[in-house]
Amino acid sequence: MRAAVRYGLANSSRRTEIPVPADRVTVTRRIAAPAGKLFEIVSDPAGHVEIDGSGMLEAAPDAKRPTAVGDTFDMDMDRAPLGDIPNMGKYKVRNTVTRIVPDRLFEWAVGAVDQPPIGHVYGWQIEPVSDTESDVSNYCDWTNISDEMRSRREWPIVPVAMLEKSVANLEKLASAT
C-alpha cells in the first residue's frame, strides 16, 4: 500500500504528489534560511516546543541539546489537542535520538519515561539549496511499530496538517531571528 505526501515549495504555487510508503508521511517546504540555522532550531528540545504544530508539546524541562545517537530528552505533553484519546491529559515522554547529522538530519524515537520507544520516529531533514535557502522536511515514520500497536490506533498519530504547521512555524521562527 502506498500513500501520497504533499511536497510544497515556498513562493511557488506548484505542488507535486510524491508516492511514499504508507508507514511514513513527510512534509517538505523550501525555507529562506541556511541549513545550520534551521538545524540549531530543530535539534534543540526548546525549539521543538516553539515550532510544534500539533499543540501537544508543552515544555522541555531541563533538556540539553542532544549531540549524538542515543542521547535523550524529555518533553511535557498534552494529548488534548489531538482529541483522539479522551481524558488522557498531560504526560511526559522520553525521546531518544536515532539519527543525527549536523546541519542535515535530526531524528528521534518516542517512548514513555519508564518504557522504551514503541517504534515510531519523527525527524527533520534539511537539504541546503544555497547559502540562504534550504529544503526542510518534517516526517513521521512508523515502519517499526509492532502489529499490536498498529491495531491499537490510527497512524500517523500527528496528522499531516499538523506536520505542515510545524514546518510553517519553523519558517516563521527562522525568519524572525
C-alpha positions in Angstrom: 0.0 0.0 0.0 1.3 3.5 -0.8 0.3 6.9 0.3 0.8 10.3 -1.3 2.6 13.1 0.5 2.3 16.7 -0.4 5.6 18.4 -1.4 5.4 22.1 -1.4 7.9 24.8 -2.2 7.6 28.3 -0.6 7.0 31.1 -3.1 5.6 28.6 -5.5 2.0 27.6 -6.3 3.2 24.3 -7.8 2.6 21.2 -5.6 3.7 17.7 -6.7 2.4 14.5 -5.2 5.2 12.1 -4.3 4.4 8.4 -3.6 5.9 7.1 -0.4 5.4 4.0 1.8 2.1 4.1 3.7 4.1 3.9 7.0 5.7 7.3 6.6 4.4 10.8 6.0 6.7 13.7 5.0 6.0 17.4 4.5 8.7 19.5 2.7 9.0 23.2 2.2 11.7 25.5 0.9 12.7 27.9 3.6 14.8 31.1 3.2 17.3 30.2 5.8 20.7 28.5 5.9 20.8 24.8 6.9 22.9 25.5 10.1 20.4 28.0 11.4 17.5 25.6 10.8 19.4 22.7 12.4 20.0 24.8 15.5 16.3 25.2 16.0 15.1 21.6 15.2 17.9 19.9 17.3 17.0 22.0 20.4 14.3 20.5 22.6 13.1 24.0 23.4 12.9 24.6 19.6 10.5 21.7 19.3 8.1 23.4 21.7 8.3 26.6 19.7 7.7 25.1 16.3 5.2 22.3 17.3 2.2 22.4 15.0 0.2 19.8 17.0 -0.2 21.8 20.2 0.8 18.8 22.2 4.3 19.8 23.2 4.2 22.0 26.4 7.8 22.1 27.7 11.2 20.6 27.5 12.2 20.9 31.2 16.0 20.9 31.8 16.5 19.4 28.3 20.0 19.8 26.9 20.7 19.8 23.2 21.3 16.2 22.1 24.5 15.8 20.1 24.7 12.0 19.5 22.6 9.0 18.7 21.3 7.6 22.0 21.0 10.9 23.7 17.6 11.5 25.3 15.4 14.5 26.1 12.1 14.6 27.9 9.0 16.5 26.9 5.9 17.5 28.8 2.9 16.7 26.6 -0.8 17.2 26.4 -2.8 14.8 24.3 -6.0 17.0 24.3 -5.2 19.0 21.1 -5.4 15.7 19.1 -8.7 14.7 20.7 -8.1 11.1 20.0 -7.8 9.6 23.5 -10.4 11.1 25.8 -9.2 12.1 29.3 -5.5 11.2 28.6 -4.5 14.7 29.5 -0.9 15.6 30.4 2.0 13.2 30.4 5.8 13.1 29.8 7.7 11.3 27.0 11.3 10.4 26.7 12.7 10.9 23.2 15.8 9.0 22.1 17.9 10.3 19.2 18.1 7.7 16.5 19.9 9.6 13.8 21.8 12.9 13.8 23.9 14.6 11.1 24.9 18.1 12.0 23.1 20.7 9.8 21.3 18.0 7.9 19.2 15.5 10.0 17.7 15.2 13.4 15.5 12.1 14.2 14.1 10.7 17.5 12.0 7.8 18.8 9.3 8.4 21.3 8.7 6.4 24.4 7.5 6.8 27.9 9.9 7.9 30.6 9.9 4.4 32.1 9.4 2.4 28.9 11.4 2.1 25.7 10.3 3.7 22.4 7.3 2.0 20.7 9.0 2.1 17.2 7.9 5.3 15.5 10.2 8.2 14.8 9.9 11.8 14.0 12.5 13.8 12.2 13.7 16.9 10.4 15.8 16.6 7.2 17.5 19.7 5.9 18.9 19.9 2.4 20.8 23.1 1.6 19.8 24.7 -1.7 22.1 27.6 -1.4 23.8 29.5 1.4 20.5 31.2 2.2 17.8 28.6 1.3 17.1 25.0 2.4 14.5 22.4 1.6 13.2 21.2 5.0 11.3 18.0 5.6 9.4 17.1 8.7 8.3 13.4 8.9 6.8 10.7 10.9 7.7 7.0 10.2 6.0 4.2 11.9 7.6 1.3 9.9 9.0 -0.3 13.0 6.0 -0.4 15.3 4.5 -3.8 16.3 1.4 -5.3 14.8 -0.2 -4.9 18.2 0.5 -1.2 18.3 -0.7 -0.8 14.7 -4.1 -2.3 15.7 -4.5 0.0 18.7 -4.6 3.3 16.9 -4.6 5.1 13.6 -1.3 6.2 12.1 0.2 8.7 11.8 -0.6 9.9 15.3 0.1 13.5 14.4 -1.9 14.4 11.3 -0.2 15.7 8.1 -1.8 19.1 8.6 0.0 19.4 12.0 3.3 18.5 10.4 2.7 21.2 7.8 2.0 23.7 10.5 5.3 22.7 12.3 7.2 23.4 9.1 5.4 26.8 8.7 6.2 27.6 12.3 9.9 26.8 11.7 9.9 29.1 8.7 8.4 31.9 10.8 10.9 31.4 13.7 13.9 31.1 11.4 12.9 34.4 9.6 12.4 36.2 13.0 15.8 35.5 14.4 
